[in-house]
Structure formats: C-alpha cells, structure tokens
Amino acid sequence: KGLEIGIGTGQATKPFLDIGCNITAVDPGSNLVNFSKNKFKEYKNFHIKQVRFEDFVTSDDIYDIIYSATAFHWIPEKIGYPKAYELLKEGGTLALFWNKPSVEDKLINLKLQSIYKKYRPTQKLHDDKSRQRKIIASIRNAGFRDLKLKIYHQTRVFNSLDYISLLETYSDHRSMNPQNKKLLYSGIQEIIYNNGDVLNIHDTIELYLARK
C-alpha cells in the first residue's frame, strides 16, 4: 500500500500500479487530478484525492511506502517529513527523488537562460552538496533511519514541441503568467528549432531512500 505525494502527470505512478501496488495519490491541482484520473482509469488499484499533503487526513501507520517525484520541496519541511513518518508503517520506506535536467550544449544553454531571464527571472539555487545535506538532515531529524542517497544519470533527446510538453509537466512552469509563458515557450521553441530542432538534455536524478 503506497501514497504518492504530488502526482503531477503521473510519470512515476505507472510502475507501482503495474506491479499491483494499491496507490493513493494526493495533489492540490484540479487539472492534474482530472488528468491522472483519466490516465489511470483502468486501474482498480489507483485512488486520487485533490488535497494538499499538509491537509490530507488519514490514519497513521498504514502505508508501506510513501514516495514523491520532484514535488516534496513544495511542502514545508517541518510538516512534510514528520507527517510522512507518522503515516508509514514501522519498517516502511520513504522514497523522494528529484531530477535536475541540464542542457548539454553550452551555447544553446546560454541562449535559453537569456530567454528565462527575460520572461521568468529565476531564484538563486543552492549548490548541489548544500541542498543534499539539507534534505538528508531533514529526513534524519524526522526520525528516519537507514538513509541512502543514490544518484543516476541519463540523456534524453527532444525536439522543440516535445520539450515544451515536458516543461508543461513542471508545476512552476504551469503556474506562470499566461502571457509570459507564451513568450517564454515561443522563444525556447525558436532556439531549439534553429538548432536543427534537437535538444540534448542530461538528467541527474537524486533518490533519497529511508526507513521508519
């Protein structure tokens, strides 16, 4: 029995459903909830609720696994980690993963960053080691044990339309001002199209595993 926090477009959900896990997903976005309801309508072992994890009410000690794909950072850490601990069975697993995609071509990356600075100024990010230490400390402070951090790498190739579709799965892009988002996406598509309509993305995936 598992709980998914922040289902988004359900990219991390299908493998759990296919092996027979009984999955309950929570997400505050009505569009994403409706999308996932339709996407997984054939699965009797799938349930979804439109609610923030902070407001989700259920019994303690009932889940074998709680997982979240690139979404857990939206939850206040003083609420998220302790609540996940309480909802897990003794010996249950917390699995949190984040993907950090980067553009392989340095010149193309500079062009894309100039578009972002124009239409969506980004916040200053912590360096990877500092961010990892913070996440590890938060997990341990909530009482979890047997903590492991695993890092994976992969490369994906997109054309301009597919890359925009990918960006639309990110909640911070979906929530942008519509006019700014339209201009941002148009600029990104033009850059990729002028690069032979090919964009190589290198993914660094961080997986944090811990046990109650």
C-alpha positions in Angstrom: 0.0 0.0 0.0 1.5 3.3 -1.1 1.0 7.0 -1.0 2.2 9.3 -3.8 2.7 13.0 -3.0 2.2 15.4 -5.9 1.3 13.1 -8.7 1.7 15.7 -11.4 1.2 14.0 -14.8 1.7 10.5 -13.2 5.1 9.7 -14.7 6.2 7.9 -11.5 2.9 6.2 -10.9 2.5 3.6 -13.5 5.4 1.3 -12.5 3.9 0.9 -9.0 0.4 0.2 -10.4 1.7 -2.3 -12.9 3.2 -4.5 -10.1 -0.1 -4.4 -8.2 0.6 -1.8 -5.5 -2.6 -0.2 -4.1 -1.7 3.5 -4.7 -3.4 6.6 -3.2 -2.2 9.9 -4.8 -2.7 13.4 -3.5 -2.3 16.6 -5.5 -3.8 20.1 -5.0 -4.2 20.8 -8.7 -7.6 20.1 -10.2 -6.3 19.8 -13.7 -3.6 17.4 -12.8 -6.0 15.3 -10.7 -8.5 15.1 -13.5 -5.7 14.2 -16.0 -4.5 11.4 -13.7 -8.0 10.1 -13.1 -8.4 9.7 -16.8 -4.9 8.3 -17.4 -5.2 5.6 -14.8 -9.0 4.9 -15.1 -8.4 1.2 -16.0 -6.5 0.6 -12.7 -8.7 -0.6 -9.9 -5.7 -0.2 -7.5 -5.4 3.6 -8.1 -7.1 6.3 -6.0 -6.6 10.0 -6.0 -7.6 12.9 -3.9 -7.4 16.6 -4.7 -5.8 17.9 -1.5 -2.5 19.2 -0.3 -0.4 16.7 1.6 -0.4 19.1 4.6 -4.2 18.8 4.7 -4.6 15.1 3.9 -6.4 13.3 6.7 -5.9 9.6 7.2 -4.8 7.0 9.8 -1.2 6.7 11.0 0.9 3.7 10.4 -0.9 2.5 7.3 1.5 2.8 4.3 4.3 0.5 3.2 5.8 3.2 1.0 5.4 7.0 0.6 7.1 8.5 -2.4 7.3 11.8 -4.2 8.8 12.7 -7.6 10.1 16.3 -7.8 7.3 17.6 -5.6 8.2 17.2 -1.9 10.1 20.6 -1.8 6.7 22.4 -2.1 5.7 21.1 1.4 7.0 22.9 4.4 9.8 20.6 5.8 8.6 21.0 9.4 5.3 19.4 8.3 6.2 17.1 5.4 8.9 14.9 6.8 7.3 14.3 10.3 3.9 13.6 8.7 5.3 11.1 6.2 7.0 9.4 9.2 3.7 9.1 11.1 1.8 7.7 8.1 4.3 4.9 7.4 4.1 1.5 9.0 7.1 0.5 11.1 9.8 -0.5 8.6 8.0 1.4 5.8 10.0 3.2 3.2 10.2 6.9 2.3 11.4 7.5 -1.3 12.0 11.0 -2.6 13.5 11.8 -5.9 14.4 14.9 -7.8 15.6 15.3 -11.4 18.0 18.1 -12.3 18.0 18.4 -16.1 20.7 20.4 -17.8 21.3 21.4 -21.4 24.4 19.7 -22.8 25.3 22.3 -25.4 26.8 25.3 -23.6 25.9 27.9 -26.3 22.3 26.7 -26.5 22.1 26.7 -22.7 23.2 30.4 -22.7 20.6 31.3 -25.2 17.9 29.5 -23.2 19.0 31.2 -20.0 18.7 34.6 -21.7 15.1 33.8 -22.6 14.4 32.8 -19.0 15.9 35.9 -17.6 13.7 38.0 -19.8 10.4 36.3 -19.1 10.9 34.3 -15.9 13.7 35.5 -13.6 14.9 32.5 -11.6 15.7 32.4 -8.0 19.3 31.7 -6.9 19.7 28.0 -6.4 21.7 26.3 -3.6 24.7 24.2 -4.8 24.1 20.5 -5.0 26.1 19.5 -2.0 24.4 22.1 0.3 21.0 21.1 -0.9 21.7 17.4 -0.5 22.9 18.0 3.1 19.8 19.9 3.9 17.5 17.2 2.6 19.4 14.5 4.4 19.3 16.4 7.7 15.5 16.9 7.4 14.9 13.2 6.8 17.1 12.2 9.8 15.6 14.8 12.0 12.1 13.4 11.4 13.3 10.0 12.9 14.1 8.0 9.7 16.9 5.5 9.6 19.0 3.6 7.0 19.2 6.7 4.8 20.7 6.3 1.4 21.3 8.8 -1.4 21.6 7.3 -4.9 22.4 9.3 -8.0 21.6 8.3 -11.5 22.3 9.9 -14.9 20.7 9.7 -18.3 20.5 11.6 -21.6 17.3 12.4 -23.4 16.8 14.0 -26.9 13.9 16.3 -27.6 12.5 18.3 -30.5 11.0 21.7 -29.8 7.4 20.6 -29.4 8.3 17.6 -27.1 10.5 19.9 -24.9 7.6 22.4 -24.4 5.4 19.4 -23.5 8.0 18.4 -20.9 8.1 21.9 -19.4 4.3 21.8 -19.1 4.7 18.9 -16.6 6.6 21.2 -14.2 4.3 23.0 -11.7 6.5 26.1 -11.6 6.0 26.5 -15.4 2.3 25.6 -15.4 1.7 28.4 -12.8 3.4 31.1 -14.8 1.6 34.2 -16.0 0.0 33.0 -19.3 1.3 35.8 -21.5 4.9 35.5 -20.1 4.7 31.7 -20.5 3.6 32.0 -24.1 6.5 34.3 -24.9 8.9 32.1 -23.0 7.8 29.0 -24.8 7.9 30.7 -28.2 11.5 31.9 -27.6 12.6 28.4 -26.4 11.0 26.7 -29.4 12.8 29.1 -31.8 16.1 28.4 -30.2 15.7 24.6 -30.5 14.3 24.8 -34.0 17.3 26.8 -35.1 19.5 24.1 -33.6 18.1 21.5 -36.1 15.1 21.0 -33.9 17.2 18.9 -31.5 17.9 19.5 -27.8 20.1 17.1 -25.7 19.2 17.0 -22.0 21.4 15.5 -19.4 19.5 14.3 -16.3 20.9 14.0 -12.8 18.4 12.1 -10.7 18.7 12.1 -6.9 16.9 9.3 -5.0 16.7 9.5 -1.2 15.7 6.3 0.5 15.0 5.9 4.2 13.1 3.6 6.6 10.9 4.2 9.5 
